[in-house]
Amino acid sequence: MNKIESIVKRDGRVVPFDQDKITEAIYRAAASVGGHNRPLSEELSDQVVAMLNECFRPPDMPLVEEIQDMVERVLIGNGHVRTAKAFILYRDYRRREREASQAGKQTRLPYRIMYETLVWNLFHGCDTVEKLNQIIRSGKLKDLVQAADRAFDDSIDRVAQAIRREKNRIKLIIVAGPSSSGKTTTTAKLARRLNRLGIDTFPLNLDHYFFDLEMHPKDEHGDYDFEAPEALDITLIDRHLRALIDGETIKMPYYDFKQGKRFDNVTEVVVRDGQMLLIDSLHGLYEPMTRSIEGDRKFKVYIETISQLRTGNDKFIRWTDIRLLRRMVRDQSQRGYDPVRTIGHWHYVRRSEMKHIIPFIGNADYLLNGALPYELPILKKYAYHFFPGFLELWEKDPKHSDAYLRARRIYDLLSEIDQFDDESLIPPDSLLREFIGGSKYKLH
């Protein structure tokens, strides 16, 4: 019988003890090295709890570190050395994250790009919703579209030039960023710019490295957590990237999204001498994904929707709200997902971003702004009509309070913005086409 009721966090807070977190930590460590036996994870978790009950008697409370030490002892004692090593590496990785964060090296805002974007918006008269509406009403939105797309393309050119200057050392180019930031279009544009500079790239689709659906980690509500890095076979990705860079041939897996199943050793892949590997991934800056590759052989690009548009109450639009709108539109029109599901599960997406993606912005070699000052009037056409239903559905539902607050905020924002229906002025190579359809690029 478990007698542990509370534990002490690193910051001194006392919180309720939750054995499921131990089980999930063991399962994720095992998953990172190819193990997916949840009943065994639960059995090992029971052993950890038994050990805790032997060592502590209420009102004594174990520290988080003491619990983690016991997890290591149980794993090693039961012969699960690889899982124990993965758990130890993860602990060290998290420790370094905390130290770097405390030193101000991570989770820092991109102030330079924020400032440059604000200046650009002021110069083009689109720094507020009111001014954006004036541009639409005066028939000048096409000019704004052309100027904004040209500015984004110029930023891609600068990334390509930076890579060209270091082409003799770089073997892997990573385009990372949170959900719906525009990674896929950015990667396609970057590949073409590099090709013009005489640099050949080899794109590798990491979507094929998902684990089978039933092997995905779950959140505290029992839902599959697609946003966590453990949903991907991080160990295999790292091994294959290392092999490709070393000139070896790999057999890449194939993932069938309809079945939620991965088939291993399907496609034979080799990178020619002189080619650079090019990947885009939510977790491209997550260190275990490319751990075996030397830092100076990687070039890391991070993209975010760094909007500097202010609303009528003089507040800046939240970057995450733009990305949520993009994802709603794309998921509904291109993937057949119910918008209720997209916005209702966004807090899972956001939580994973805050834990696994956004903190590493300071590790990127180059930051890109994927926000487009003209996109909200276009996105409104696709999304605005859903929001009254969202608000009615969740207004009195405490379980969906997060979704309600997001829906309320975005609905109020879109209510201020003039809708623009003629998307013919959006060129096929625009980043916005990744979400509304009609892109010239092959988007996976």
C-alpha positions in Angstrom: 0.0 0.0 0.0 1.4 3.4 -1.0 1.9 5.7 2.0 3.6 8.6 0.1 1.1 11.5 -0.2 3.3 14.5 -1.1 6.7 15.2 -2.6 9.1 18.2 -2.6 9.9 19.9 -5.9 13.3 21.4 -6.7 12.0 24.9 -6.0 10.7 23.8 -2.6 7.0 23.5 -3.5 5.1 20.6 -1.9 2.9 18.8 -4.4 0.7 15.7 -4.4 2.5 12.4 -5.2 1.5 11.0 -8.5 2.8 7.5 -9.4 1.6 7.8 -13.0 4.4 10.3 -13.5 6.9 7.7 -12.5 5.4 5.2 -14.9 5.4 7.7 -17.7 9.0 8.7 -17.1 10.1 5.0 -17.2 8.0 4.4 -20.3 9.4 7.4 -22.1 13.0 6.4 -21.3 12.3 2.9 -22.6 10.5 4.3 -25.7 13.6 6.4 -26.5 15.6 3.2 -26.9 12.9 1.2 -28.7 11.0 -0.3 -25.7 7.2 0.0 -25.6 6.0 -2.3 -22.8 3.7 -0.2 -20.7 2.7 -3.1 -18.3 6.4 -3.6 -17.5 6.8 0.2 -16.9 3.9 0.0 -14.4 5.5 -3.0 -12.7 8.8 -1.2 -12.4 6.9 1.9 -11.1 5.4 -0.3 -8.4 8.9 -1.3 -7.3 9.9 2.4 -7.1 6.9 3.1 -4.9 7.6 0.1 -2.7 11.2 1.4 -2.2 9.9 4.9 -1.4 7.6 3.4 1.3 10.5 1.6 2.9 12.6 4.8 3.0 10.0 7.4 4.0 7.3 7.5 6.7 4.8 10.4 6.8 5.2 13.2 7.5 8.6 12.8 5.7 8.4 13.6 2.0 10.8 12.5 -0.7 12.6 15.0 -2.9 12.1 14.8 -6.7 15.8 13.9 -7.0 15.5 11.1 -4.5 12.6 9.6 -6.5 14.7 9.8 -9.7 17.6 8.1 -7.9 15.3 5.3 -7.0 14.1 5.0 -10.6 17.7 4.5 -11.7 18.3 1.9 -9.0 15.2 -0.1 -10.0 16.0 0.0 -13.7 19.6 -1.1 -13.2 18.6 -3.7 -10.6 16.2 -5.3 -13.1 18.7 -5.4 -15.8 17.3 -2.6 -17.9 20.6 -0.9 -18.5 19.8 0.8 -21.8 16.6 2.3 -20.3 18.5 3.4 -17.2 21.2 5.1 -19.4 18.5 6.9 -21.4 16.9 8.0 -18.1 20.2 9.2 -16.7 21.0 11.1 -19.9 17.6 12.7 -19.8 18.1 13.8 -16.2 21.5 15.4 -17.2 19.9 17.0 -20.2 17.2 18.6 -18.1 19.7 19.7 -15.5 21.7 21.5 -18.2 18.5 23.1 -19.5 17.7 24.5 -16.0 21.2 25.8 -15.6 21.2 27.4 -19.0 17.8 28.9 -18.3 18.9 30.3 -15.0 22.0 31.8 -16.7 19.7 33.5 -19.2 20.8 31.5 -22.2 17.4 30.0 -23.1 13.8 31.1 -23.3 14.8 34.5 -24.4 12.7 36.7 -26.6 14.1 37.6 -30.1 14.1 41.3 -29.3 16.1 42.2 -32.4 13.7 40.7 -34.8 10.8 42.1 -32.8 12.2 45.5 -33.2 13.0 45.1 -36.9 9.5 43.8 -37.5 7.9 46.7 -35.7 9.9 49.2 -37.7 9.0 47.4 -40.9 5.3 47.5 -40.0 5.5 51.2 -39.1 7.2 52.0 -42.4 4.5 50.1 -44.4 1.6 51.5 -42.4 0.4 48.1 -41.0 1.4 48.2 -37.3 -2.2 48.2 -36.1 -5.4 46.5 -37.0 -7.0 49.9 -37.8 -4.2 50.7 -40.3 -4.4 47.2 -41.8 -8.2 47.7 -42.4 -7.4 51.0 -44.1 -5.0 49.2 -46.5 -7.8 46.8 -47.3 -10.4 49.5 -47.8 -8.1 51.5 -50.0 -7.4 48.6 -52.3 -3.7 48.4 -51.4 -3.5 44.9 -49.9 -1.8 43.5 -52.9 1.1 46.0 -52.4 1.4 44.8 -48.8 1.4 41.2 -49.9 4.2 41.8 -52.4 6.3 43.8 -49.9 5.9 41.2 -47.1 6.6 38.2 -49.3 9.7 40.0 -50.7 10.9 40.7 -47.1 10.5 37.1 -46.1 12.3 35.8 -49.3 15.1 38.3 -48.5 15.5 36.7 -45.1 15.7 33.2 -46.7 18.4 34.6 -49.0 20.4 35.7 -45.9 20.1 32.2 -44.4 21.3 30.7 -47.6 24.3 33.0 -47.8 25.2 32.2 -44.2 25.2 28.5 -45.0 27.2 29.1 -48.2 29.9 30.8 -46.2 30.2 27.7 -44.0 29.6 25.1 -46.6 32.8 23.2 -46.0 31.9 22.4 -42.4 28.1 22.0 -42.5 26.6 18.5 -43.1 23.1 18.9 -41.6 20.7 21.8 -42.0 17.8 21.9 -39.5 14.7 24.0 -39.8 12.8 24.0 -36.5 10.0 25.9 -34.9 6.6 25.5 -33.2 3.5 24.1 -34.9 2.3 26.0 -38.0 5.2 28.5 -38.0 5.9 27.7 -41.7 8.7 25.2 -41.5 7.7 23.2 -44.6 7.6 26.2 -47.0 10.7 27.7 -45.4 12.6 24.5 -46.0 11.4 24.3 -49.6 12.4 27.9 -50.3 15.8 27.4 -48.6 16.5 24.3 -50.7 15.9 26.3 -53.9 18.1 29.2 -52.7 20.9 26.9 -51.9 20.6 25.1 -55.2 21.0 28.4 -57.0 24.2 28.9 -55.0 25.5 25.5 -56.1 24.7 23.7 -52.9 22.9 20.4 -53.3 20.6 19.4 -50.5 19.0 16.0 -49.6 15.7 16.4 -47.8 14.8 13.7 -45.2 11.2 13.3 -44.1 11.2 12.6 -40.4 7.4 11.9 -40.4 8.3 8.4 -41.3 10.0 7.9 -37.9 6.9 8.1 -35.8 6.3 5.1 -33.5 3.1 3.0 -34.1 0.1 4.9 -32.7 -0.4 2.6 -29.7 3.3 3.2 -28.7 2.9 7.0 -28.5 3.2 8.6 -25.1 0.0 9.7 -23.5 -0.8 12.9 -21.6 -2.4 13.0 -18.1 -5.9 12.6 -19.7 -5.0 9.4 -21.5 -4.9 11.1 -25.0 -2.1 10.3 -27.4 0.5 13.0 -27.2 1.6 13.6 -30.8 3.6 16.7 -29.9 6.1 15.1 -27.5 9.5 14.2 -29.0 9.0 10.7 -27.6 6.3 10.1 -30.3 9.2 10.0 -32.7 11.9 7.3 -32.7 14.6 9.8 -31.7 17.3 7.2 -31.3 16.8 5.8 -34.8 16.7 9.3 -36.3 20.0 10.2 -34.7 21.5 6.9 -35.8 20.3 7.3 -39.4 21.5 10.9 -39.6 24.9 9.9 -38.4 25.1 7.1 -40.9 24.1 9.3 -43.8 26.6 11.9 -42.9 29.3 9.2 -42.7 28.4 8.1 -46.3 26.6 4.9 -45.3 23.4 3.6 -46.8 20.3 3.3 -44.6 16.9 1.7 -44.9 14.4 4.3 -44.0 11.1 3.4 -42.5 7.6 4.2 -43.9 4.8 5.5 -41.8 1.2 4.8 -42.8 -0.8 7.6 -41.1 -4.1 5.9 -42.0 -3.1 2.8 -40.1 -1.0 4.6 -37.5 1.7 2.0 -38.2 5.4 2.2 -39.1 7.0 -0.3 -41.5 10.8 -0.5 -41.0 13.6 -1.0 -43.5 11.5 0.1 -46.5 13.4 2.7 -48.5 17.1 2.6 -49.2 18.7 6.0 -48.9 22.2 7.3 -49.4 23.5 10.9 -49.5 26.0 11.7 -52.2 29.3 13.2 -51.4 28.9 17.0 -51.3 25.2 16.9 -50.4 23.9 18.5 -47.2 21.1 16.8 -45.3 18.1 19.0 -44.8 15.3 18.3 -42.3 12.4 20.2 -40.8 10.9 19.2 -37.5 9.1 20.5 -34.5 11.9 19.1 -32.5 14.9 19.9 -34.7 16.6 21.8 -31.8 15.9 19.0 -29.3 19.5 17.8 -28.7 18.9 14.0 -28.4 17.6 14.0 -32.0 21.0 14.9 -33.4 23.2 14.1 -30.4 25.8 12.1 -32.4 26.5 14.9 -34.9 29.1 17.4 -33.9 27.8 20.9 -33.3 29.9 22.6 -35.9 28.5 20.3 -38.6 25.0 21.5 -38.0 23.3 24.7 -39.1 20.1 25.4 -37.1 17.3 27.7 -38.3 14.4 28.6 -36.0 11.2 30.1 -37.4 8.4 31.8 -35.4 5.4 34.0 -36.1 6.9 37.2 -34.6 3.9 39.5 -35.3 4.1 43.1 -34.2 0.5 44.0 -35.0 -1.5 45.8 -32.3 -5.2 45.5 -31.7 -7.6 48.3 -30.9 -6.9 48.1 -27.2 -3.2 48.6 -28.0 -2.1 45.1 -27.2 0.2 43.0 -29.5 -1.4 40.0 -31.1 -0.2 36.7 -29.5 2.1 34.8 -31.8 0.5 31.5 -30.8 -2.9 32.7 -31.8 -1.7 33.2 -35.4 -0.3 29.7 -35.5 -3.5 28.3 -34.0 -5.5 30.0 -36.7 -3.2 28.7 -39.4 -3.4 25.1 -38.1 -7.2 25.3 -37.8 -7.5 26.3 -41.4 -5.0 23.8 -42.7 -6.3 20.9 -40.6 -9.9 21.5 -41.6 -9.4 22.1 -45.3 -6.4 19.8 -46.1 -6.6 17.0 -43.5 -10.3 16.8 -42.7 -9.8 17.5 -38.9 -12.7 19.1 -37.0 -11.7 22.6 -35.9 -13.2 21.9 -32.5 -10.5 19.2 -32.1 -7.8 21.5 -33.2 -8.5 24.4 -30.8 -9.7 22.1 -28.0 -6.3 20.3 -28.0 -4.2 23.3 -28.6 -3.2 23.5 -24.9 -1.4 20.1 -25.4 0.4 21.6 -28.4 1.3 24.7 -26.4 2.5 22.7 -23.4 4.9 20.7 -25.6 6.1 23.8 -27.3 6.9 25.5 -24.0 8.8 22.4 -22.8 10.5 20.9 -25.8 10.7 23.6 -28.5 10.6 27.3 -27.6 13.2 27.1 -24.8 15.8 26.3 -27.4 15.4 29.4 -29.5 18.8 30.6 -28.1 20.5 27.5 -29.6 19.6 28.4 -33.2 22.2 29.8 -35.6 19.6 31.9 -37.4 16.1 33.2 -36.5 13.4 33.8 -39.1 10.1 35.6 -38.8 7.3 33.7 -40.5 4.5 36.1 -39.6 2.8 37.8 -42.5 1.1 41.2 -41.8 -1.6 40.4 -44.4 -2.6 36.9 -43.3 -5.4 37.6 -40.8 -7.9 39.1 -43.2 -7.4 36.0 -45.4 -7.6 33.5 -42.5 -10.7 35.2 -41.2 -12.6 34.0 -44.3 -11.9 30.4 -43.4 -12.1 30.4 -39.6 -14.2 33.3 -38.2 -17.6 31.5 -38.6 -16.5 28.7 -36.3 -15.9 30.8 -33.2 -19.5 31.6 -32.1 -20.0 27.8 -31.9 -16.8 27.4 -29.9 -17.9 30.0 -27.4 -21.3 28.5 -27.0 -19.9 25.0 -26.6 -17.3 25.8 -24.0 -18.7 28.8 -22.1 -19.8 26.8 -19.1 -17.5 23.9 -19.4 -14.6 24.2 -16.9 -12.7 21.3 -18.5 -12.3 23.5 -21.6 -11.7 26.8 -20.0 -8.3 27.1 -21.8 -10.0 26.5 -25.2 -12.8 29.0 -24.3 -10.3 31.8 -23.4 -8.4 31.2 -26.6 -11.5 31.2 -28.7 -12.8 34.4 -27.0 -9.5 36.2 -27.6 -9.2 35.2 -31.3 -12.9 35.9 -31.9 -12.5 39.4 -30.5 -9.4 39.9 -32.7 -11.0 38.7 -35.9 -14.1 40.8 -35.2 -11.8 43.9 -35.5 -10.3 42.9 -38.8 -11.9 43.4 -42.2 -12.3 40.1 -44.1 -10.7 39.8 -47.5 -12.1 37.1 -49.8 -10.0 37.5 -53.0 -7.0 35.3 -52.3 -5.9 35.4 -56.0 -3.5 38.1 -55.0 -1.7 35.5 -52.8 1.1 34.0 -55.0 1.6 30.2 -55.1 5.0 30.5 -53.4 3.7 32.5 -50.4 4.2 30.9 -47.0 0.5 31.4 -46.4 -0.3 28.9 -49.1 1.0 26.2 -46.8 -2.2 26.7 -44.8 -4.9 27.9 -47.2 -3.8 25.6 -50.0 -2.6 26.2 -53.5 1.1 26.1 -52.7 3.6 25.5 -55.6 5.7 23.5 -53.2 5.3 19.8 -52.4 4.1 19.9 -48.8 4.1 16.7 -46.8 
